[in-house]
């Protein structure tokens, strides 16, 4: 078996995920895992596919031939970071550079980001813009949750950090 990781981006429309699933099935591929979103009217997705060696070239060609999509394919599996997996939720007043500040802390502690979803929306009572980040991270051996929480909370007084083991 061969592992393909396909990254796709293109204009969003109904039926894209089914089109992708059908194409994978037609080429004897098995959909392993994925992350997909609609952002600003565009579909963005990444999918891990297992496919028998003899069907990999045809599936690769078919994926690259999807109309309206930019497709990038990578073969093989990369090694996963080692450590404790955590669910990290951050809420703060939205401001310029907040993602840069947060990721600088993560980088300084050698923390790997497995997933990150961010949003900005008006606060229910005041209407000021709130920033929210939901992330799955890998805390490397030798780092503590307390250190991570302290370093993040030191960024500003309005930052609320919630960390839960996965």
Secondary structure, 3 states (H helix, E strand, C coil): CEEEEEEEEEECCCCHHHHHHHHHHHCCEEEEEEEEEEECCEEEEEEEEEECHHHHHHHHHHHHCCCCEEEEEEECCCCCCCCEEEEEEEEEECCCCHHHHHHHHHHHCCCEEEEEEEEEEECCCCCCEEEEEEEEEEECCCCCHHHHHHHHHCCCCCCEEEEEEC
